[in-house]
Amino acid sequence: MSVVMKFGGTSVADPAAIDRLIGIVRRQRESESPSSPAPVVVVSALSGVTDALIAVTRQAEDGDAAGAAAALQVLRERHVTVASAVTNASQSAVLADLGHEFDELVGLVHALAVLRDVSPRSLDAVLAVGELVSSRIVAGALADCGVASGWVDARRALVTDAEHAGAAPDMIETCERARGEIAPLTQASTVAVLGGFIGSTANGVTTTLGRGGSDYSAAVFGACLGVDEIQIWTDVDGMLTADPRVVAAPALVPQLSFAEASELAYFGAKVLHPATIQPAVSENIPVKILNSRRPLDARGTLITRDRPAADHPLTAVASKIGVTVVDITSTRMLMAHGFLNRIFDIFEQHRTPVDVVTTSEVSVSVTIDDRRQLPAILEKLKGVAEVTREDDMAIVCAVGEGLQSDPTFVTQLLQAIGGVPIRMMSQAASRRNITFVIRAGDLPKTLVGIHDRFFRRTDTSDPAGGPERAAVRTL
């Protein structure tokens, strides 16, 4: 079986995590037939490194060259320490590569601090270093532990447009590059190791896919290479029925459809990047979410085009905080051709996505969670309508294939939230989800109420200590 194995930041955070990664890859190789292609391993930056690099760019914008240099030295030392602990025969070469990457990064950041300006292009060049150095460390560590591996510069394999900090892959060119840069290694029984999240334009300028883009990279490579499975290794057992930070001991969801997973990821399930599903859906490649801390115990979540019918309508509930509601009201909207187009064109101009939309005869309400362009958006909207905003809101999205066939679900849902005021409510055309907006302060009560209403354990024992317990509908 051919696979792409993506390991997130917590799965490469330190020497112990990388040792677990090596064990996982080795077991994957041992489970395959000798004629199977070797896995493709895609890794994120070490845990916390991307945030640290963002902080460095902010210091550069403030002209704090000394502070930025000191922060980069801390990052260099951390990577050297990790590399020294997990490599032996390849150690000299790996450390030399790390030194080269950090030397170039120090020079770039110093120049940015002098200019006191960090363009999106420069930001991508800085952030890419996290994945470049982590993937070099992992490739060396695998080789030194007897797993044949080769490092591939992801910028040579993943071609994107020039939309820095959120680039979109050129799938035709990327697939051609992947077949040239990655496939020869895997066909020769050599594990190809790449950094996720990063690519380059056709002209070779470094780009990034945006936060969480390592999942996306893995799916893109999987689709291009036609693998049998895409594995997302993280630090949780899989998709859960609710946010474990809010709901105590939510259950594992053993299987999801692509459509359900997309809805949950988009509306706040952090375990999976929303864009990951797109390349997998296009090629009908199963995606499996697995726990790198419990590789032998946790079953994980399997995501496929179709899944067996469940005996309850609700699969899981996702939530998102930091939401702002924008109300746009105008009597000119009534029967006015093109009014909605004018409104949404303003959001498009400022590259700000809208999550939830509700309309009436004379008003439109939308939610956004990216407020960077909101002042400019509101100013333009005031030219066509009366506009108000309400901050500190939250989105709750109840997702399940069974919602389509259960006419009582909405009634049960409203009963479950116990009178919490609903600011907006929407149902997708697919009738696969019910989404509503509430005050952020009401989120804990709402999630717990829904979870208690639709999911209740019949078995409270879990020898593995994780959330892998049966969830059943209780009425």
C-alpha positions as CSV (number, residue, x, y, z in Angstrom):
1,M,0.0,0.0,0.0
2,S,1.4,3.4,-0.9
3,V,0.9,6.2,1.7
4,V,1.7,9.8,2.4
5,M,2.4,10.2,6.2
6,K,2.1,13.8,7.5
7,F,3.5,14.5,11.0
8,G,2.4,17.8,12.7
9,G,4.5,20.0,14.9
10,T,3.9,18.1,18.1
11,S,4.9,14.9,16.3
12,V,8.4,16.3,15.7
13,A,8.6,18.6,18.7
14,D,11.6,17.0,20.4
15,P,13.9,13.9,20.2
16,A,11.3,11.7,21.9
17,A,8.7,12.7,19.3
18,I,11.0,12.1,16.4
19,D,11.9,8.7,17.9
20,R,8.2,7.8,17.8
21,L,8.0,9.1,14.3
22,I,10.8,6.8,13.2
23,G,9.1,3.8,14.9
24,I,5.8,4.6,13.0
25,V,7.5,4.9,9.7
26,R,9.5,1.7,10.3
27,R,6.3,-0.2,11.1
28,Q,4.7,1.1,8.0
29,R,7.6,-0.1,5.9
30,E,7.5,-3.5,7.6
31,S,3.8,-3.9,6.9
32,E,4.2,-3.3,3.2
33,S,5.1,-5.8,0.5
34,P,8.7,-5.4,-0.9
35,S,7.3,-4.2,-4.2
36,S,5.3,-1.3,-2.7
37,P,6.5,2.2,-3.0
38,A,8.1,3.6,0.1
39,P,6.1,6.2,2.0
40,V,6.2,9.9,1.5
41,V,6.8,11.7,4.8
42,V,5.7,15.3,5.2
43,V,6.6,17.2,8.3
44,S,5.7,20.5,9.9
45,A,8.1,22.8,11.7
46,L,9.0,21.8,15.3
47,S,6.2,22.7,17.7
48,G,6.1,26.4,18.3
49,V,8.7,27.3,15.7
50,T,6.3,29.0,13.2
51,D,4.9,31.2,16.0
52,A,8.4,32.1,17.0
53,L,9.4,33.0,13.5
54,I,6.3,35.2,13.2
55,A,7.4,37.0,16.4
56,V,10.9,37.5,14.9
57,T,9.3,39.2,11.8
58,R,7.4,41.5,14.2
59,Q,10.7,42.4,15.9
60,A,12.2,43.1,12.5
61,E,9.3,45.4,11.6
62,D,10.0,47.3,14.8
63,G,13.6,47.7,13.9
64,D,14.7,45.5,16.8
65,A,17.6,43.8,15.0
66,A,19.3,42.7,18.2
67,G,16.2,41.1,19.6
68,A,15.4,39.3,16.4
69,A,19.0,38.0,16.2
70,A,18.8,36.7,19.8
71,A,15.5,35.0,19.1
72,L,17.0,33.3,16.0
73,Q,19.9,32.1,18.0
74,V,17.6,30.4,20.5
75,L,15.8,28.7,17.6
76,R,19.2,27.6,16.1
77,E,20.3,26.1,19.3
78,R,17.0,24.2,19.8
79,H,17.3,22.7,16.3
80,V,21.0,21.8,16.8
81,T,20.1,20.1,20.1
82,V,17.3,18.1,18.6
83,A,19.4,17.1,15.5
84,S,22.4,16.1,17.7
85,A,20.1,13.8,19.7
86,V,18.5,12.0,16.8
87,T,21.3,11.7,14.3
88,N,24.8,10.1,14.3
89,A,26.3,9.1,10.9
90,S,24.5,11.9,9.1
91,Q,25.0,14.4,12.0
92,S,27.8,16.5,10.4
93,A,25.8,16.9,7.1
94,V,22.6,17.7,8.9
95,L,24.2,20.3,11.2
96,A,25.9,21.9,8.2
97,D,22.6,22.2,6.4
98,L,21.0,23.7,9.5
99,G,23.8,26.2,9.8
100,H,23.4,27.2,6.2
101,E,19.7,27.7,6.6
102,F,20.0,29.8,9.8
103,D,22.9,31.8,8.4
104,E,20.8,32.9,5.5
105,L,17.8,33.5,7.7
106,V,19.8,35.7,10.1
107,G,21.0,37.8,7.1
108,L,17.5,38.1,5.7
109,V,16.0,39.2,9.1
110,H,18.8,41.7,9.7
111,A,18.0,43.3,6.3
112,L,14.3,43.4,7.1
113,A,15.0,45.0,10.5
114,V,17.1,47.7,8.8
115,L,14.2,48.4,6.4
116,R,11.6,48.0,9.1
117,D,9.4,46.3,6.5
118,V,8.3,42.7,6.1
119,S,6.5,42.1,2.9
120,P,4.3,39.0,2.4
121,R,7.0,37.6,0.1
122,S,9.7,38.1,2.8
123,L,7.4,36.6,5.5
124,D,7.1,33.5,3.4
125,A,10.8,33.2,3.1
126,V,11.2,33.5,6.9
127,L,8.5,31.0,7.8
128,A,9.6,28.4,5.3
129,V,12.8,27.8,7.2
130,G,10.9,26.0,10.0
131,E,9.8,23.2,7.6
132,L,13.1,23.2,5.7
133,V,15.2,22.5,8.9
134,S,12.7,20.1,10.5
135,S,12.5,17.9,7.4
136,R,16.3,17.8,7.1
137,I,16.5,16.6,10.7
138,V,13.8,13.9,10.1
139,A,15.4,12.7,6.9
140,G,18.8,12.3,8.7
141,A,17.3,10.6,11.7
142,L,15.4,8.0,9.6
143,A,18.5,7.2,7.6
144,D,20.6,6.8,10.7
145,C,18.1,4.3,12.1
146,G,18.2,2.1,9.1
147,V,15.2,3.5,7.2
148,A,16.4,4.4,3.7
149,S,15.4,8.0,3.2
150,G,16.1,11.1,1.1
151,W,15.4,14.7,1.6
152,V,13.4,16.6,-1.0
153,D,13.1,20.4,-1.1
154,A,9.4,20.9,-1.1
155,R,9.8,24.1,-3.1
156,R,11.0,22.0,-6.0
157,A,7.9,19.8,-5.8
158,L,5.0,22.0,-5.0
159,V,4.3,24.8,-7.5
160,T,1.9,27.6,-6.5
161,D,0.6,30.9,-7.6
162,A,2.2,34.1,-6.1
163,E,-0.4,34.7,-3.4
164,H,2.0,34.9,-0.5
165,A,0.9,33.6,2.9
166,G,-1.9,31.7,1.3
167,A,-0.8,30.4,-2.0
168,A,-2.8,27.9,-4.1
169,P,-1.1,24.9,-5.7
170,D,-0.9,24.6,-9.4
171,M,-2.0,21.0,-9.5
172,I,-0.9,20.2,-13.1
173,E,2.6,21.5,-12.6
174,T,2.9,20.2,-9.1
175,C,1.9,16.7,-10.2
176,E,4.5,16.8,-12.9
177,R,7.2,18.0,-10.4
178,A,6.1,15.4,-7.8
179,R,6.5,12.6,-10.3
180,G,9.9,13.9,-11.1
181,E,11.2,14.8,-7.6
182,I,9.4,12.3,-5.3
183,A,8.3,9.2,-7.2
184,P,11.9,8.1,-8.2
185,L,12.8,7.9,-4.5
186,T,9.7,6.0,-3.4
187,Q,9.9,3.6,-6.3
188,A,13.5,2.9,-5.3
189,S,12.2,1.9,-1.7
190,T,13.5,5.2,-0.3
191,V,11.3,7.3,2.0
192,A,10.9,10.8,0.6
193,V,10.9,13.4,3.4
194,L,9.6,16.9,2.7
195,G,8.6,19.9,4.6
196,G,4.9,20.7,4.5
197,F,3.3,24.1,4.1
198,I,5.9,25.4,1.6
199,G,6.2,25.6,-2.1
200,S,7.4,28.1,-4.7
201,T,6.1,29.9,-7.8
202,A,7.0,28.7,-11.2
203,N,9.9,31.2,-11.1
204,G,11.2,29.7,-7.9
205,V,10.1,32.3,-5.3
206,T,9.3,30.7,-2.0
207,T,5.6,30.7,-1.0
208,T,3.5,29.2,1.9
209,L,0.1,27.7,1.8
210,G,-1.0,29.4,5.0
211,R,-1.3,28.2,8.6
212,G,-2.1,24.5,8.8
213,G,-0.9,24.0,5.2
214,S,1.2,21.0,6.0
215,D,-2.0,18.9,5.8
216,Y,-2.8,20.4,2.5
217,S,0.7,19.7,1.2
218,A,0.3,16.0,2.2
219,A,-3.0,15.7,0.4
220,V,-1.7,17.4,-2.7
221,F,1.3,15.1,-2.9
222,G,-1.0,12.1,-2.2
223,A,-3.3,13.1,-5.0
224,C,-0.5,13.7,-7.5
225,L,1.2,10.4,-6.7
226,G,-2.1,8.4,-6.6
227,V,-1.4,6.9,-3.2
228,D,-3.8,4.5,-1.4
229,E,-4.0,6.5,1.9
230,I,-3.1,9.8,3.4
231,Q,-2.3,9.6,7.1
232,I,-2.4,12.7,9.3
233,W,-0.4,12.0,12.4
234,T,-1.2,14.4,15.3
235,D,-1.4,14.4,19.1
236,V,-5.1,13.4,19.4
237,D,-6.8,10.1,18.7
238,G,-8.8,11.5,15.7
239,M,-11.9,13.5,15.1
240,L,-13.9,13.9,18.3
241,T,-17.6,14.5,18.8
242,A,-16.8,17.9,20.3
243,D,-14.0,20.2,21.4
244,P,-12.2,18.5,24.4
245,R,-11.3,21.9,25.8
246,V,-15.0,22.5,26.4
247,V,-16.7,19.2,26.6
248,A,-15.2,16.6,29.1
249,A,-14.1,13.3,27.4
250,P,-15.8,13.6,24.0
251,A,-16.0,10.4,22.0
252,L,-13.9,9.4,19.1
253,V,-15.6,9.4,15.7
254,P,-14.3,6.3,14.0
255,Q,-15.4,7.1,10.5
256,L,-16.6,10.2,8.6
257,S,-17.5,11.1,5.1
258,F,-15.5,13.6,3.2
259,A,-18.4,16.0,3.3
260,E,-18.7,15.7,7.1
261,A,-15.0,16.1,7.7
262,S,-14.9,19.2,5.5
263,E,-17.7,20.9,7.4
264,L,-16.2,20.0,10.8
265,A,-12.7,21.2,9.8
266,Y,-14.0,24.5,8.3
267,F,-16.1,25.3,11.4
268,G,-13.3,24.7,14.0
269,A,-12.2,21.1,14.3
270,K,-8.5,21.9,14.6
271,V,-7.2,18.4,14.1
272,L,-7.6,18.8,10.3
273,H,-6.9,21.7,7.9
274,P,-10.1,22.5,6.0
275,A,-8.4,22.4,2.6
276,T,-6.9,18.9,3.2
277,I,-10.0,17.1,2.0
278,Q,-10.1,18.8,-1.4
279,P,-7.3,16.9,-3.2
280,A,-8.3,13.7,-1.4
281,V,-11.9,14.0,-2.6
282,S,-10.8,14.6,-6.2
283,E,-8.9,11.3,-6.2
284,N,-11.1,9.4,-3.7
285,I,-8.1,8.8,-1.4
286,P,-9.0,7.8,2.2
287,V,-7.6,10.1,4.9
288,K,-6.8,8.7,8.3
289,I,-6.2,10.8,11.4
290,L,-3.9,9.0,13.9
291,N,-2.2,9.8,17.2
292,S,1.6,9.7,17.1
293,R,1.7,9.5,20.9
294,R,-0.4,6.3,20.9
295,P,0.3,4.7,17.5
296,L,-0.5,1.2,18.7
297,D,-3.5,1.9,20.9
298,A,-5.6,4.6,19.2
299,R,-7.7,3.5,16.3
300,G,-7.9,6.9,14.7
301,T,-10.6,8.3,12.4
302,L,-11.0,7.2,8.8
303,I,-12.4,9.7,6.3
304,T,-13.9,8.3,3.1
305,R,-16.2,9.4,0.3
306,D,-19.0,7.3,1.9
307,R,-19.4,5.8,5.3
308,P,-21.8,3.3,6.9
309,A,-25.1,4.6,8.0
310,A,-25.1,5.6,11.7
311,D,-27.9,4.9,14.2
312,H,-28.1,8.5,15.2
313,P,-28.3,11.7,13.2
314,L,-25.4,13.8,14.7
315,T,-21.8,12.8,13.9
316,A,-20.1,15.6,15.8
317,V,-20.3,19.3,16.7
318,A,-17.7,21.9,15.9
319,S,-17.3,25.4,17.2
320,K,-15.4,28.5,16.4
321,I,-14.8,31.6,18.6
322,G,-13.5,35.1,17.8
323,V,-16.4,35.7,15.4
324,T,-17.9,39.0,14.5
325,V,-21.4,39.5,13.1
326,V,-21.9,42.3,10.6
327,D,-25.5,43.4,10.0
328,I,-26.2,45.3,6.7
329,T,-29.6,46.9,6.5
330,S,-31.1,49.0,3.7
331,T,-34.6,49.5,2.3
332,R,-32.9,49.9,-1.1
333,M,-32.2,46.1,-0.9
334,L,-35.9,45.3,-1.3
335,M,-36.4,43.9,-4.8
336,A,-33.1,45.5,-5.9
337,H,-31.2,43.7,-8.5
338,G,-27.5,43.3,-7.8
339,F,-27.6,44.6,-4.2
340,L,-26.2,41.4,-2.7
341,N,-23.5,41.3,-5.3
342,R,-22.4,44.8,-4.3
343,I,-22.2,43.7,-0.7
344,F,-20.2,40.5,-1.2
345,D,-17.9,42.2,-3.7
346,I,-16.7,44.4,-0.9
347,F,-15.7,41.4,1.2
348,E,-14.0,39.9,-1.9
349,Q,-12.1,43.1,-2.6
350,H,-10.6,42.8,0.9
351,R,-10.0,39.0,0.6
352,T,-12.1,38.4,3.7
353,P,-14.1,35.1,3.7
354,V,-17.6,35.0,5.1
355,D,-18.7,32.0,7.2
356,V,-22.5,32.2,7.8
357,V,-25.0,34.3,5.9
358,T,-28.7,35.0,6.7
359,T,-31.0,37.3,4.7
360,S,-34.4,39.0,5.1
361,E,-36.2,41.4,2.8
362,V,-34.1,44.4,3.8
363,S,-31.1,43.0,5.7
364,V,-28.2,40.7,5.4
365,S,-26.2,39.4,8.3
366,V,-22.8,37.7,7.9
367,T,-20.1,36.4,10.2
368,I,-16.3,36.7,9.7
369,D,-13.4,35.5,11.9
370,D,-10.7,37.5,10.1
371,R,-11.1,41.1,11.3
372,R,-7.9,42.5,9.8
373,Q,-9.7,44.3,7.0
374,L,-12.9,44.9,8.9
375,P,-12.6,48.7,9.4
376,A,-12.1,49.2,5.6
377,I,-14.9,46.8,4.8
378,L,-17.3,48.6,7.2
379,E,-16.4,52.0,5.7
380,K,-17.2,50.8,2.2
381,L,-20.4,49.1,3.3
382,K,-21.6,52.3,4.8
383,G,-21.8,53.7,1.3
384,V,-24.6,51.3,0.4
385,A,-26.4,50.6,3.7
386,E,-26.6,51.0,7.4
387,V,-24.0,48.8,9.1
388,T,-23.5,47.5,12.6
389,R,-21.1,44.9,14.1
390,E,-21.2,42.7,17.1
391,D,-18.0,41.1,18.4
392,D,-17.3,38.2,20.8
393,M,-19.6,35.8,19.1
394,A,-19.2,32.1,18.4
395,I,-20.3,29.7,15.7
396,V,-21.6,26.2,16.5
397,C,-22.0,23.7,13.7
398,A,-23.8,20.4,14.2
399,V,-22.8,18.0,11.4
400,G,-24.1,14.6,10.4
401,E,-25.2,12.7,7.3
402,G,-28.2,11.5,9.3
403,L,-29.6,15.1,9.6
404,Q,-31.1,14.7,6.2
405,S,-33.4,12.0,7.3
406,D,-34.4,13.0,10.8
407,P,-37.2,15.6,10.8
408,T,-37.1,16.0,14.5
409,F,-33.4,17.0,14.8
410,V,-33.9,20.7,14.8
411,T,-36.4,20.5,17.6
412,Q,-34.1,18.3,19.6
413,L,-31.2,20.7,19.0
414,L,-33.2,23.7,20.3
415,Q,-34.2,21.7,23.3
416,A,-30.6,20.8,24.0
417,I,-29.2,24.3,24.1
418,G,-31.6,25.2,26.9
419,G,-32.8,28.6,25.9
420,V,-29.5,30.1,24.8
421,P,-30.3,33.1,22.5
422,I,-29.5,32.3,18.9
423,R,-28.2,35.3,16.9
424,M,-28.2,33.6,13.4
425,M,-29.2,30.2,12.2
426,S,-28.6,28.5,8.8
427,Q,-28.9,25.1,7.2
428,A,-26.7,24.1,4.3
429,A,-28.3,23.1,1.0
430,S,-27.0,19.6,1.5
431,R,-28.9,19.4,4.8
432,R,-25.8,17.9,6.3
433,N,-25.4,20.6,9.0
434,I,-27.1,23.1,11.1
435,T,-25.1,26.2,11.9
436,F,-26.0,28.9,14.4
437,V,-24.3,31.9,16.0
438,I,-24.4,32.7,19.7
439,R,-22.6,34.8,22.2
440,A,-19.1,33.4,22.9
441,G,-19.9,33.4,26.6
442,D,-22.7,30.9,26.0
443,L,-20.5,28.5,24.1
444,P,-19.6,26.1,26.9
445,K,-23.2,25.7,28.1
446,T,-24.3,25.2,24.5
447,L,-21.7,22.6,23.6
448,V,-22.2,20.6,26.8
449,G,-26.0,20.7,26.3
450,I,-25.8,19.4,22.7
451,H,-23.3,16.7,23.7
452,D,-25.3,15.5,26.6
453,R,-28.4,15.4,24.5
454,F,-27.0,13.4,21.5
455,F,-23.9,11.6,22.9
456,R,-23.8,9.7,26.2
457,R,-21.4,6.9,27.1
458,T,-22.6,3.5,27.8
459,D,-19.1,2.3,28.7
460,T,-17.1,4.5,31.0
461,S,-14.1,2.3,31.1
462,D,-11.2,3.1,28.8
463,P,-8.0,1.2,29.6
464,A,-6.0,3.3,27.1
465,G,-6.9,6.5,28.9
466,G,-8.2,8.2,25.8
467,P,-11.6,9.2,24.4
468,E,-12.2,6.0,22.4
469,R,-15.6,5.1,23.7
470,A,-18.9,4.4,22.1
471,A,-21.1,7.3,21.6
472,V,-24.9,6.6,21.4
473,R,-27.9,8.7,20.9
474,T,-30.0,9.2,24.1
475,L,-33.5,10.6,23.9
